[in-house]
Amino acid sequence: MDVNEWWGLVERARDAAGDRADDRDPPDDPLPGALTDVLASLEPARITAFAVTAVDVTRSAYRWPLWNAAYLIEGGCGDDGFMDFRDGLALLGRETFTRAVADPDTLAGLPVVIRMSRGERGWIGYESLNAPIAEAYHRLRGESASLDAAVEAALRDRIRPADPAGESWDAEDATANRRHLPRLAALFQD
């Protein structure tokens, strides 16, 4: 699936979710259901293509600076947490995602991040993009095992990066955070 089509489907779901599209707080997060509905309108092969492209999109965010930003925002962030963070970041839409991958400090301007810095409710992450994808596929086919097999086959020959890209620093080093992520450090450390 072309990445432009992929982002277009995410935007359709965001439009359907309305003003709550950026609310990742369960249990009443409207976006997963909206994404499931959008994907369920596709043929099963297109849903599979969406799943494969989702892996490509979220892998493009596999970067140390973004991981360190997630660490600051969430008060810690391990491997699984960073996968959730990247999935949720993709659900914030192409513009926000692209800006954050290029400059993670731009996340400091998001209302949800500002709320989180004040100890209020909010979360950027999303447990897994696989859930709405599998649910949409299941609606059409009555099963999702063939989706899993098709995605695995499509990704089999792709090399997974061993380590995140970009410059790394100790995410608990306040001085380094102020140098690399000054706006986020001001929100979460100062």
C-alpha positions in Angstrom: 0.0 0.0 0.0 1.3 3.4 -0.9 2.1 5.4 2.3 -0.1 8.3 1.1 -3.1 6.0 0.9 -2.1 4.6 4.4 -2.1 8.1 5.9 -5.4 8.9 4.1 -7.0 6.0 5.8 -5.7 7.1 9.2 -7.1 10.6 8.5 -10.5 9.2 7.6 -10.6 7.4 11.0 -9.4 10.6 12.7 -12.2 12.6 11.0 -14.8 10.0 12.1 -13.5 10.2 15.7 -13.9 13.9 15.6 -12.6 16.2 18.3 -11.7 13.1 20.5 -9.2 11.7 17.9 -6.2 12.5 20.0 -7.7 11.0 23.2 -5.8 7.8 23.8 -7.2 7.2 27.3 -9.1 4.0 27.5 -11.7 2.8 27.9 -13.7 5.2 25.7 -11.0 6.0 23.1 -13.1 6.5 19.9 -10.2 6.2 17.3 -9.6 2.4 17.4 -13.3 1.7 16.6 -13.3 4.4 13.8 -10.1 2.9 12.3 -11.7 -0.6 12.5 -14.7 0.7 10.6 -12.6 2.4 8.0 -10.5 -0.7 7.4 -13.5 -3.0 7.4 -14.7 -1.1 4.3 -11.6 -2.5 2.4 -11.0 -5.8 0.8 -9.0 -8.3 3.0 -5.9 -7.9 0.8 -6.0 -4.1 1.4 -6.3 -4.6 5.1 -3.2 -6.8 4.9 -1.4 -4.1 2.9 -2.4 -1.6 5.6 -0.9 -3.8 8.3 2.4 -4.2 6.4 2.6 -0.4 5.7 1.9 0.2 9.4 5.1 -1.7 10.3 7.0 0.4 7.8 5.6 3.6 9.2 6.2 2.8 12.9 9.7 1.5 12.1 10.6 4.9 10.6 10.1 6.3 14.1 12.5 3.7 15.7 14.9 6.5 16.7 16.9 7.2 19.9 15.9 10.9 20.1 12.2 9.9 19.9 12.6 7.1 22.4 14.3 9.5 24.8 11.4 12.0 24.3 8.9 9.2 25.1 11.0 8.4 28.2 10.6 12.0 29.4 6.9 12.2 28.6 5.9 8.9 30.1 8.4 8.9 33.0 10.2 5.9 31.6 9.8 3.8 28.5 10.9 0.3 27.7 10.8 -1.7 24.5 7.1 -2.5 24.6 6.3 1.0 25.8 8.1 2.5 22.8 6.2 0.3 20.4 3.0 1.5 22.0 4.3 5.1 21.8 5.1 4.8 18.1 1.7 3.2 17.3 -0.1 6.0 19.2 2.1 8.6 17.5 1.0 7.3 14.1 -2.6 7.7 15.2 -2.0 11.4 15.8 -1.8 11.8 12.0 0.9 12.3 9.4 1.8 15.9 10.2 2.3 15.3 13.9 4.1 12.0 13.3 6.5 13.4 10.7 7.3 16.5 12.8 8.0 14.3 15.9 10.2 11.9 14.0 12.3 14.8 12.6 12.3 16.8 15.9 10.9 15.0 18.9 11.0 18.2 20.9 7.9 19.4 18.9 5.9 17.0 21.0 6.1 19.6 23.8 3.5 21.6 21.9 0.8 18.9 21.9 -2.1 19.5 24.3 -1.9 15.9 25.5 1.8 16.3 26.4 1.1 19.5 28.2 -1.6 17.8 30.2 0.7 14.9 31.0 3.4 17.3 32.2 0.9 18.7 34.7 0.0 15.2 36.0 -3.4 15.3 34.3 -4.8 12.4 32.3 -3.5 11.6 28.8 -1.4 9.2 26.8 0.2 9.4 23.4 0.6 5.6 23.1 -1.8 3.0 21.8 -1.4 -0.6 22.9 -1.3 -1.9 19.3 -2.3 -0.9 15.8 -2.7 -4.6 15.3 -6.0 -4.7 17.3 -8.2 -2.6 15.0 -6.5 -4.1 11.9 -7.2 -7.7 13.1 -10.8 -6.7 14.1 -11.6 -5.3 10.7 -10.1 -8.3 9.0 -12.1 -10.6 11.3 -15.3 -8.8 10.4 -14.8 -9.6 6.8 -13.3 -13.1 7.0 -14.5 -14.5 10.3 -10.9 -15.2 11.3 -7.6 -13.3 11.5 -5.0 -16.2 11.3 -4.7 -15.7 7.6 -4.0 -12.0 8.2 -1.1 -12.8 10.6 0.3 -15.3 8.1 0.1 -12.9 5.2 1.7 -10.0 7.1 4.5 -12.3 8.4 5.2 -13.5 4.8 5.3 -10.0 3.5 7.8 -8.9 6.2 9.9 -12.1 6.1 12.6 -10.7 3.9 12.8 -7.2 5.4 15.7 -6.5 7.7 14.7 -5.2 11.1 17.0 -2.6 12.5 19.1 -4.0 15.3 19.2 -0.6 17.1 17.3 2.6 16.9 18.7 5.3 14.5 20.0 8.7 15.6 22.0 10.0 18.4 21.7 8.3 21.7 22.1 9.8 25.2 21.2 8.7 28.7 17.5 9.5 29.0 18.0 10.1 32.7 20.7 12.7 32.2 18.9 16.0 32.8 21.7 18.1 31.3 21.7 16.0 28.1 17.9 16.2 27.9 18.0 20.0 28.2 20.5 20.1 25.4 18.7 17.7 23.0 15.0 18.2 24.1 14.8 21.6 25.7 11.1 22.1 25.4 10.2 18.7 26.8 12.9 19.0 29.5 11.3 22.3 30.6 7.9 20.6 30.9 9.0 17.4 32.6 12.2 18.2 34.5 12.0 21.8 35.5 
